[in-house]
Amino acid sequence: MYLTFHCPKCDCTTQTSELSNVKELRCTSCDWERSFPEGEGSEEHQLNECLRCGNSDLWRQKNFPQWLGLFFVALGAISSSIAWLYYKPILALSILMGFALLDMILYIVMPDVLVCYRCRTKHHSVDVSQHGGFDHELGEKYRQEEIKRKDAEQHSEATA
């Protein structure tokens, strides 16, 4: 198992190496570190909490860049629209079907990762069978929590 996370101290994105023999997370840009309980970094262990922040709310998603998926959708829409413009409906539908087939193949091939609702840390190469997809209500709860935390920080800086 390995992680991709944002450092809470310097906000730098860090990808760890294999965690099977490691007892702590460490940022490569600053001196932030967090130790985790024995056995939490091993692949055999069921992951029940985020290794970066300790939050127990995790969701499963495909390990695929969202910007690339949106690029494929835009490319398919634009290219099929151009085919429609030149009165080639079979080509336009073939383009759309081709992009749908590409999407289906990527969905089957791409592995799943676990993502933490609170800190958005991605846990790669871990058993995801006990976790569900994204819950919008829970996601909104953590988004509001983050807004309140930032407001409190700004208020304490303004009064200091």
Backbone as a printed PyTorch tensor [residue, N CA C, xyz], in Angstrom:
tensor([[[  0.8400,  -1.1670,   0.0000],
         [  0.0000,   0.0000,   0.0000],
         [  0.8960,   1.2440,   0.0000]],

        [[  0.4300,   2.2730,  -0.6960],
         [  1.0960,   3.5680,  -0.6460],
         [  0.0430,   4.6640,  -0.6550]],

        [[  0.4350,   5.8770,  -0.2790],
         [ -0.4940,   6.9910,  -0.1270],
         [ -0.1040,   8.1600,  -0.9980]],

        [[ -1.1080,   8.9440,  -1.3750],
         [ -0.9110,  10.2570,  -1.9720],
         [ -1.6730,  11.2240,  -1.0870]],

        [[ -0.9510,  12.1860,  -0.4730],
         [ -1.5940,  13.0820,   0.4780],
         [ -1.0320,  14.4900,   0.3950]],

        [[ -1.8220,  15.4540,   0.9190],
         [ -1.3830,  16.8360,   1.0510],
         [ -0.8900,  17.0250,   2.4760]],

        [[  0.2920,  17.5850,   2.6270],
         [  0.8520,  17.8350,   3.9390],
         [  0.0100,  18.9000,   4.6520]],

        [[ -0.3870,  18.6700,   5.9150],
         [ -1.1780,  19.6740,   6.6330],
         [ -0.3690,  20.9110,   7.0250]],

        [[  0.9390,  20.7900,   6.9880],
         [  1.7810,  21.9130,   7.3870],
         [  2.1470,  22.8130,   6.2120]],

        [[  2.6210,  22.2190,   5.0980],
         [  3.0810,  23.0250,   3.9550],
         [  2.1920,  22.8810,   2.7180]],

        [[  1.1720,  22.0070,   2.7570],
         [  0.2170,  21.7700,   1.6740],
         [  0.8720,  21.2370,   0.3950]],

        [[  2.0140,  20.6000,   0.5400],
         [  2.7100,  19.9870,  -0.5900],
         [  2.1560,  18.5800,  -0.8130]],

        [[  1.9620,  18.1820,  -2.0690],
         [  1.4760,  16.8400,  -2.3710],
         [  2.6400,  15.8580,  -2.3080]],

        [[  2.4480,  14.7780,  -1.5650],
         [  3.4860,  13.7760,  -1.3630],
         [  2.9320,  12.4080,  -1.6910]],

        [[  3.7170,  11.6100,  -2.4050],
         [  3.3570,  10.2200,  -2.6400],
         [  4.4030,   9.3630,  -1.9490]],

        [[  3.9440,   8.4960,  -1.0690],
         [  4.8630,   7.6770,  -0.2940],
         [  5.3030,   6.4640,  -1.0950]],

        [[  6.3330,   5.8170,  -0.6070],
         [  6.7220,   4.5270,  -1.1650],
         [  5.9130,   3.4490,  -0.4420]],

        [[  6.2130,   2.2060,  -0.6650],
         [  5.5060,   1.0990,  -0.0300],
         [  5.5480,   1.2460,   1.4890]],

        [[  4.3890,   1.1000,   2.1450],
         [  4.2800,   1.3360,   3.5830],
         [  4.3760,   0.0830,   4.4340]],

        [[  4.7150,  -1.0660,   3.8700],
         [  4.6820,  -2.3050,   4.6370],
         [  5.6750,  -2.3180,   5.7950]],

        [[  6.8200,  -1.6510,   5.6640],
         [  7.8120,  -1.6480,   6.7350],
         [  7.9620,  -0.2920,   7.4010]],

        [[  7.1380,   0.6560,   7.0610],
         [  7.2460,   2.0180,   7.5710],
         [  6.2960,   2.1930,   8.7430]],

        [[  6.7260,   2.9300,   9.7650],
         [  5.8940,   3.1470,  10.9430],
         [  5.3430,   4.5610,  11.0330]],

        [[  5.6700,   5.4120,  10.0590],
         [  5.1840,   6.7950,  10.0960],
         [  5.1180,   7.3940,   8.7040]],

        [[  4.2390,   8.3790,   8.5640],
         [  4.1670,   9.1710,   7.3310],
         [  5.0560,  10.3790,   7.5140]],

        [[  5.6990,  10.7740,   6.4290],
         [  6.6030,  11.9050,   6.5050],
         [  6.4830,  12.7310,   5.2320]],

        [[  6.3820,  14.0500,   5.3940],
         [  6.3470,  14.9570,   4.2550],
         [  7.7580,  15.1130,   3.7000]],

        [[  7.8850,  15.1070,   2.3870],
         [  9.2010,  15.2450,   1.7680],
         [  9.6740,  16.6910,   1.7070]],

        [[  8.7670,  17.6590,   1.9240],
         [  9.1300,  19.0730,   1.8140],
         [  9.3830,  19.7570,   3.1500]],

        [[  8.7680,  19.2580,   4.2110],
         [  8.9500,  19.9000,   5.5180],
         [  9.1810,  18.8120,   6.5680]],

        [[  9.1270,  19.1660,   7.8310],
         [  9.4170,  18.2060,   8.8970],
         [  8.1700,  17.5650,   9.5050]],

        [[  6.9930,  17.6500,   8.8250],
         [  5.7730,  17.0610,   9.3640],
         [  5.8600,  15.5480,   9.2890]],

        [[  5.3880,  14.8850,  10.3520],
         [  5.3030,  13.4310,  10.3420],
         [  4.1710,  12.9800,  11.2460]],

        [[  3.6450,  11.7930,  10.9680],
         [  2.5870,  11.1910,  11.7780],
         [  2.8540,   9.7020,  11.8390]],

        [[  2.9090,   9.1690,  13.0360],
         [  3.0820,   7.7240,  13.1850],
         [  1.7090,   7.0710,  13.2140]],

        [[  1.6380,   5.8390,  12.7870],
         [  0.3820,   5.1140,  12.8320],
         [  0.5790,   3.7850,  13.5330]],

        [[ -0.5330,   3.1990,  14.0500],
         [ -0.4420,   1.9740,  14.8510],
         [  0.2250,   0.8330,  14.0990]],

        [[  0.7750,  -0.0810,  14.8550],
         [  1.4560,  -1.2460,  14.2990],
         [  0.5030,  -2.0460,  13.4180]],

        [[  0.9370,  -2.3980,  12.2260],
         [  0.1330,  -3.1980,  11.3060],
         [ -0.7650,  -2.3920,  10.3950]],

        [[ -0.9300,  -1.1010,  10.6340],
         [ -1.8200,  -0.2920,   9.7970],
         [ -1.2870,  -0.1420,   8.3760]],

        [[  0.0290,  -0.1830,   8.1820],
         [  0.5870,   0.0160,   6.8580],
         [  0.7310,  -1.2510,   6.0490]],

        [[  0.3550,  -2.3890,   6.6210],
         [  0.5450,  -3.6380,   5.8940],
         [ -0.6220,  -3.9020,   4.9590]],

        [[ -0.3500,  -4.6430,   3.8880],
         [ -1.3690,  -4.8900,   2.8720],
         [ -2.4440,  -5.8470,   3.3540]],

        [[ -2.1150,  -6.7620,   4.2950],
         [ -3.0940,  -7.7410,   4.7410],
         [ -4.1680,  -7.0920,   5.6110]],

        [[ -3.8680,  -5.9820,   6.2190],
         [ -4.7630,  -5.3410,   7.1760],
         [ -5.9210,  -4.6500,   6.4700]],

        [[ -7.1270,  -4.8260,   7.0190],
         [ -8.2850,  -4.0970,   6.5130],
         [ -8.1300,  -2.6420,   6.9370]],

        [[ -8.1910,  -1.7340,   6.0060],
         [ -8.0210,  -0.3230,   6.3200],
         [ -9.3550,   0.2430,   6.7910]],

        [[ -9.4080,   0.6680,   8.0610],
         [-10.6330,   1.2080,   8.6340],
         [-10.5510,   2.6960,   8.8990]],

        [[ -9.3560,   3.2580,   8.7830],
         [ -9.2100,   4.6920,   8.9980],
         [ -8.0830,   5.2360,   8.1330]],

        [[ -8.1550,   6.5420,   7.8980],
         [ -7.1420,   7.2200,   7.0940],
         [ -5.8120,   7.1890,   7.8310]],

        [[ -4.7490,   6.8650,   7.1270],
         [ -3.4330,   6.8110,   7.7620],
         [ -2.8290,   8.1920,   7.9660]],

        [[ -3.3670,   9.2220,   7.3060],
         [ -2.8460,  10.5710,   7.4930],
         [ -3.5160,  11.2960,   8.6440]],

        [[ -4.8690,  11.2380,   8.7090],
         [ -5.5760,  12.0230,   9.7330],
         [ -6.3210,  11.1720,  10.7500]],

        [[ -6.4510,   9.8680,  10.5300],
         [ -7.1370,   9.0020,  11.4750],
         [ -8.6490,   8.9820,  11.3310]],

        [[ -9.1910,   9.6070,  10.3030],
         [-10.6400,   9.6520,  10.0880],
         [-11.1350,   8.2810,   9.6200]],

        [[-12.2920,   7.8590,  10.1350],
         [-12.8220,   6.5430,   9.7660],
         [-13.7660,   6.5860,   8.5620]],

        [[-14.0730,   7.7760,   8.0450],
         [-14.9630,   7.8950,   6.8850],
         [-14.1430,   7.9200,   5.6040]],

        [[-14.2430,   6.8290,   4.8340],
         [-13.5050,   6.6830,   3.5780],
         [-14.4880,   6.2910,   2.4810]],

        [[-14.1750,   6.6790,   1.2440],
         [-14.9930,   6.2480,   0.1060],
         [-14.1010,   5.6810,  -0.9730]],

        [[-14.7310,   4.8700,  -1.8320],
         [-14.0200,   4.1970,  -2.9200],
         [-14.2210,   4.9750,  -4.2080]],

        [[-13.1420,   5.1570,  -4.9740],
         [-13.2430,   5.7740,  -6.2990],
         [-12.2030,   5.1580,  -7.2210]],

        [[-12.4000,   5.3530,  -8.5100],
         [-11.4310,   4.8700,  -9.4900],
         [-10.1990,   5.7620,  -9.4620]],

        [[ -9.0430,   5.1710,  -9.6370],
         [ -7.7880,   5.9150,  -9.6270],
         [ -7.5330,   6.4510, -11.0330]],

        [[ -8.2800,   7.4680, -11.3860],
         [ -8.2160,   8.0490, -12.7230],
         [ -8.3190,   9.5620, -12.5910]],

        [[ -7.4660,  10.3230, -13.2790],
         [ -7.5330,  11.7850, -13.1550],
         [ -8.8410,  12.3440, -13.7200]],

        [[ -9.5220,  13.1310, -12.9210],
         [-10.8120,  13.6830, -13.3270],
         [-10.6760,  14.5970, -14.5380]],

        [[ -9.5800,  15.3530, -14.6230],
         [ -9.3950,  16.2680, -15.7550],
         [ -9.2990,  15.4920, -17.0620]],

        [[ -8.7050,  14.3010, -17.0270],
         [ -8.5760,  13.5000, -18.2450],
         [ -9.9340,  12.9660, -18.6910]],

        [[-10.7700,  12.5620, -17.7350],
         [-12.1260,  12.1200, -18.0680],
         [-12.9400,  13.2410, -18.6920]],

        [[-12.8450,  14.4490, -18.1330],
         [-13.5620,  15.5950, -18.7050],
         [-13.0320,  15.9490, -20.0880]],

        [[-11.7290,  15.7850, -20.2880],
         [-11.1370,  16.0210, -21.6060],
         [-11.7080,  15.0520, -22.6380]],

        [[-11.8450,  13.7640, -22.2680],
         [-12.4200,  12.7700, -23.1800],
         [-13.8670,  13.1070, -23.5220]],

        [[-14.6400,  13.5430, -22.5280],
         [-16.0360,  13.9100, -22.7770],
         [-16.1050,  15.0940, -23.7410]],

        [[-15.2840,  16.1170, -23.4960],
         [-15.2810,  17.2970, -24.3690],
         [-14.8120,  16.9340, -25.7760]],

        [[-13.7750,  16.1220, -25.8780],
         [-13.2680,  15.7080, -27.1860],
         [-14.3150,  14.9170, -27.9620]],

        [[-15.0120,  14.0160, -27.2850],
         [-16.0650,  13.2440, -27.9400],
         [-17.2150,  14.1260, -28.4010]],

        [[-17.6290,  15.0780, -27.5540],
         [-18.7350,  15.9720, -27.9090],
         [-18.3620,  16.8720, -29.0820]],

        [[-17.1620,  17.4140, -29.0570],
         [-16.7350,  18.3130, -30.1350],
         [-16.5640,  17.5560, -31.4540]],

        [[-15.8910,  16.4100, -31.4000],
         [-15.6520,  15.6740, -32.6490],
         [-16.9560,  15.1180, -33.2370]],

        [[-17.8880,  14.6560, -32.3880],
         [-19.1580,  14.1730, -32.9510],
         [-20.0030,  15.3350, -33.4710]],

        [[-19.8960,  16.5020, -32.8510],
         [-20.6150,  17.6820, -33.3490],
         [-20.0860,  18.1160, -34.7120]],

        [[-18.7860,  18.0120, -34.8980],
         [-18.1980,  18.3370, -36.2030],
         [-18.6980,  17.3610, -37.2670]],

        [[-18.7930,  16.0850, -36.8910],
         [-19.3230,  15.0990, -37.8460],
         [-20.7860,  15.4050, -38.1820]],

        [[-21.5770,  15.8050, -37.1760],
         [-22.9690,  16.1980, -37.4410],
         [-23.0290,  17.4290, -38.3370]],

        [[-22.0830,  18.3530, -38.1480],
         [-22.0450,  19.5670, -38.9530],
         [-21.8900,  19.2340, -40.4370]],

        [[-21.0910,  18.2210, -40.7460],
         [-20.8700,  17.8160, -42.1290],
         [-21.8380,  16.7150, -42.5750]],

        [[-22.9670,  16.5870, -41.8840],
         [-24.0290,  15.6480, -42.2520],
         [-23.5370,  14.2110, -42.3440]],

        [[-22.7820,  13.7970, -41.3540],
         [-22.2790,  12.4180, -41.2750],
         [-22.7770,  11.7960, -39.9550]],

        [[-24.0770,  11.4630, -39.9050],
         [-24.6380,  10.9640, -38.6400],
         [-24.0510,   9.6220, -38.1980]],

        [[-23.7160,   8.7580, -39.1270],
         [-23.1450,   7.4560, -38.7510],
         [-21.7680,   7.6650, -38.1270]],

        [[-20.9710,   8.5560, -38.6970],
         [-19.6600,   8.8670, -38.1220],
         [-19.8180,   9.5120, -36.7370]],

        [[-20.7790,  10.4210, -36.5980],
         [-20.9980,  11.0920, -35.3150],
         [-21.3680,  10.0870, -34.2330]],

        [[-22.2940,   9.1790, -34.5540],
         [-22.6820,   8.1600, -33.5750],
         [-21.5500,   7.1760, -33.3020]],

        [[-20.7490,   6.8780, -34.3310],
         [-19.5970,   5.9850, -34.1400],
         [-18.5740,   6.6190, -33.1990]],

        [[-18.3640,   7.9100, -33.3270],
         [-17.4400,   8.6120, -32.4300],
         [-17.9470,   8.5290, -30.9870]],

        [[-19.2370,   8.7980, -30.8020],
         [-19.8060,   8.7190, -29.4510],
         [-19.7180,   7.3040, -28.8860]],

        [[-20.0040,   6.3100, -29.7030],
         [-19.9170,   4.9180, -29.2470],
         [-18.4690,   4.5270, -28.9430]],

        [[-17.5320,   5.0380, -29.7380],
         [-16.1200,   4.7680, -29.4790],
         [-15.6700,   5.3290, -28.1410]],

        [[-16.0990,   6.5590, -27.8430],
         [-15.7390,   7.1440, -26.5480],
         [-16.4330,   6.4180, -25.4000]],

        [[-17.6530,   5.9440, -25.6130],
         [-18.3420,   5.1630, -24.5880],
         [-17.6180,   3.8470, -24.3430]],

        [[-17.1310,   3.2030, -25.4030],
         [-16.3680,   1.9690, -25.2720],
         [-15.0530,   2.2270, -24.5350]],

        [[-14.3760,   3.3150, -24.8750],
         [-13.1460,   3.6910, -24.1720],
         [-13.4140,   3.9070, -22.6850]],

        [[-14.5170,   4.5720, -22.3670],
         [-14.8790,   4.8150, -20.9780],
         [-15.1330,   3.4990, -20.2460]],

        [[-15.8200,   2.5680, -20.8820],
         [-16.1030,   1.2830, -20.2630],
         [-14.8220,   0.4880, -20.0170]],

        [[-13.9080,   0.5090, -20.9820],
         [-12.6380,  -0.2070, -20.8290],
         [-11.8220,   0.3930, -19.6850]],

        [[-11.7580,   1.7280, -19.6300],
         [-11.0230,   2.3700, -18.5390],
         [-11.6430,   2.0600, -17.1840]],

        [[-12.9710,   2.0040, -17.1130],
         [-13.6480,   1.6870, -15.8600],
         [-13.2890,   0.2810, -15.3800]],

        [[-13.1760,  -0.6530, -16.3120],
         [-12.8440,  -2.0290, -15.9540],
         [-11.3740,  -2.1590, -15.5600]],

        [[-10.5020,  -1.4710, -16.2750],
         [ -9.0590,  -1.6370, -16.0910],
         [ -8.5080,  -0.8590, -14.8900]],

        [[ -9.0150,   0.3270, -14.6360],
         [ -8.4370,   1.1800, -13.5950],
         [ -8.7270,   0.6240, -12.2030]],

        [[ -7.7200,   0.6500, -11.3200],
         [ -7.9300,   0.1360,  -9.9590],
         [ -8.6950,   1.1400,  -9.0950]],

        [[ -9.2410,   0.6450,  -7.9950],
         [ -9.9260,   1.4960,  -7.0260],
         [ -8.9440,   1.9720,  -5.9630]],

        [[ -9.2140,   3.1410,  -5.4130],
         [ -8.4640,   3.6670,  -4.2710],
         [ -9.4650,   4.0920,  -3.2060]],

        [[ -8.9980,   4.1580,  -1.9670],
         [ -9.8180,   4.6970,  -0.8870],
         [ -9.4120,   6.1380,  -0.6590]],

        [[-10.4040,   7.0130,  -0.5080],
         [-10.1510,   8.4390,  -0.3140],
         [-10.7970,   8.8580,   0.9980]],

        [[-10.0830,   9.6580,   1.7620],
         [-10.5810,  10.1630,   3.0410],
         [-11.4620,  11.3890,   2.7920]],

        [[-12.6110,  11.4390,   3.4420],
         [-13.5110,  12.5890,   3.3000],
         [-12.8650,  13.8550,   3.8680]],

        [[-12.1390,  13.7530,   4.9700],
         [-11.6090,  14.9300,   5.6420],
         [-10.3880,  15.5190,   4.9270]],

        [[ -9.3880,  14.7020,   4.6480],
         [ -8.1200,  15.2430,   4.1260],
         [ -7.8540,  14.8880,   2.6680]],

        [[ -8.7280,  14.0940,   2.0410],
         [ -8.6180,  13.7000,   0.6280],
         [ -7.3730,  12.8640,   0.3200]],

        [[ -6.8200,  12.1990,   1.3200],
         [ -5.6900,  11.3010,   1.1040],
         [ -6.1570,  10.0730,   0.3380]],

        [[ -5.3870,   9.6900,  -0.6800],
         [ -5.7040,   8.5000,  -1.4670],
         [ -4.8550,   7.3370,  -0.9620]],

        [[ -5.5130,   6.2280,  -0.6430],
         [ -4.8590,   5.0030,  -0.1850],
         [ -4.8740,   4.0180,  -1.3510]],

        [[ -3.7210,   3.7800,  -1.9640],
         [ -3.6040,   2.9260,  -3.1450],
         [ -3.2910,   1.4870,  -2.7330]],

        [[ -3.6530,   0.5330,  -3.5740],
         [ -3.3550,  -0.8870,  -3.3960],
         [ -3.8400,  -1.4100,  -2.0530]],

        [[ -5.1070,  -1.1550,  -1.7540],
         [ -5.6930,  -1.6080,  -0.4940],
         [ -7.0500,  -2.2460,  -0.8040]],

        [[ -7.5130,  -3.1350,   0.0780],
         [ -8.8110,  -3.7840,  -0.0970],
         [ -9.9220,  -2.7490,   0.0870]],

        [[-10.7430,  -2.5540,  -0.9380],
         [-11.7960,  -1.5430,  -0.9050],
         [-13.1850,  -2.1590,  -0.7900]],

        [[-13.2660,  -3.4560,  -0.5780],
         [-14.5520,  -4.1510,  -0.6340],
         [-15.5380,  -3.7040,   0.4460]],

        [[-15.0680,  -3.2650,   1.5990],
         [-15.9840,  -2.8990,   2.6760],
         [-16.4310,  -1.4410,   2.6110]],

        [[-15.9510,  -0.6790,   1.6510],
         [-16.2860,   0.7420,   1.5470],
         [-17.1440,   1.0050,   0.3160]],

        [[-18.0490,   1.9640,   0.4580],
         [-18.9430,   2.3160,  -0.6390],
         [-18.4300,   3.5160,  -1.4090]],

        [[-19.2760,   3.9960,  -2.3130],
         [-18.9440,   5.1680,  -3.1100],
         [-19.1250,   6.4530,  -2.3120]],

        [[-18.9800,   7.5600,  -2.9920],
         [-19.0560,   8.8770,  -2.3600],
         [-20.4650,   9.1540,  -1.8540]],

        [[-20.5720,   9.5940,  -0.6040],
         [-21.8400,   9.9840,   0.0070],
         [-21.8670,  11.5100,   0.0600]],

        [[-22.7760,  12.1260,  -0.6980],
         [-22.8120,  13.5880,  -0.8000],
         [-23.1250,  14.2630,   0.5290]],

        [[-23.9730,  13.6580,   1.3390],
         [-24.3010,  14.2430,   2.6460],
         [-23.0750,  14.2630,   3.5550]],

        [[-22.3440,  13.1650,   3.5800],
         [-21.1320,  13.0950,   4.3830],
         [-20.0540,  14.0220,   3.8290]],

        [[-19.9440,  14.0980,   2.5070],
         [-18.9950,  15.0120,   1.8810],
         [-19.2850,  16.4570,   2.2270]],

        [[-20.5570,  16.8390,   2.2410],
         [-20.9440,  18.2030,   2.6020],
         [-20.6460,  18.4830,   4.0640]],

        [[-20.8230,  17.4940,   4.9250],
         [-20.4940,  17.6600,   6.3480],
         [-19.0150,  18.0220,   6.5180]],

        [[-18.1450,  17.2970,   5.8370],
         [-16.7140,  17.5650,   5.9530],
         [-16.3110,  18.8640,   5.2500]],

        [[-17.0110,  19.2260,   4.1830],
         [-16.7400,  20.5070,   3.5220],
         [-17.0880,  21.6660,   4.4480]],

        [[-18.2370,  21.5820,   5.1150],
         [-18.6290,  22.6280,   6.0640],
         [-17.6780,  22.6790,   7.2550]],

        [[-17.2160,  21.5140,   7.6990],
         [-16.2400,  21.4610,   8.7900],
         [-14.9580,  22.2040,   8.4120]],

        [[-14.5110,  22.0150,   7.1820],
         [-13.3010,  22.6860,   6.6990],
         [-13.5100,  24.1980,   6.6150]],

        [[-14.6730,  24.6410,   6.1590],
         [-14.9710,  26.0770,   6.0780],
         [-14.9580,  26.6910,   7.4680]],

        [[-15.5840,  26.0120,   8.4460],
         [-15.6050,  26.5240,   9.8220],
         [-14.2040,  26.5880,  10.4100]],

        [[-13.3810,  25.5890,  10.1170],
         [-12.0120,  25.5750,  10.6390],
         [-11.2070,  26.7430,  10.0790]],

        [[-11.3470,  27.0060,   8.7620],
         [-10.6220,  28.1220,   8.1460],
         [-11.1090,  29.4610,   8.6740]],

        [[-12.4290,  29.6010,   8.8910],
         [-12.9690,  30.8330,   9.4590],
         [-12.4340,  31.0690,  10.8690]],

        [[-12.3550,  30.0050,  11.6580],
         [-11.8350,  30.1210,  13.0260],
         [-10.3610,  30.5260,  12.9980]],

        [[ -9.6000,  29.9740,  12.0790],
         [ -8.1730,  30.3390,  11.9560],
         [ -8.0240,  31.8020,  11.5650]],

        [[ -8.8350,  32.2580,  10.5950],
         [ -8.7560,  33.6560,  10.1730],
         [ -9.1820,  34.5840,  11.3060]],

        [[-10.1920,  34.2120,  12.0680],
         [-10.6620,  35.0260,  13.1860],
         [ -9.5980,  35.1180,  14.2800]],

        [[ -8.9270,  33.9880,  14.5550],
         [ -7.8850,  34.0150,  15.5910],
         [ -6.6600,  34.8100,  15.1240]],

        [[ -6.3480,  34.7900,  13.8320],
         [ -5.2350,  35.5830,  13.3090],
         [ -5.5810,  37.0700,  13.3450]],

        [[ -6.8390,  37.4130,  13.0790],
         [ -7.2640,  38.8170,  13.0640],
         [ -7.2620,  39.4110,  14.4800]],

        [[ -7.5940,  38.6020,  15.4880],
         [ -7.6240,  39.1070,  16.8560],
         [ -6.2430,  39.1110,  17.4950]],

        [[ -5.2950,  38.3670,  16.9400],
         [ -3.9510,  38.3100,  17.5370],
         [ -3.0760,  39.4740,  17.1450]]])
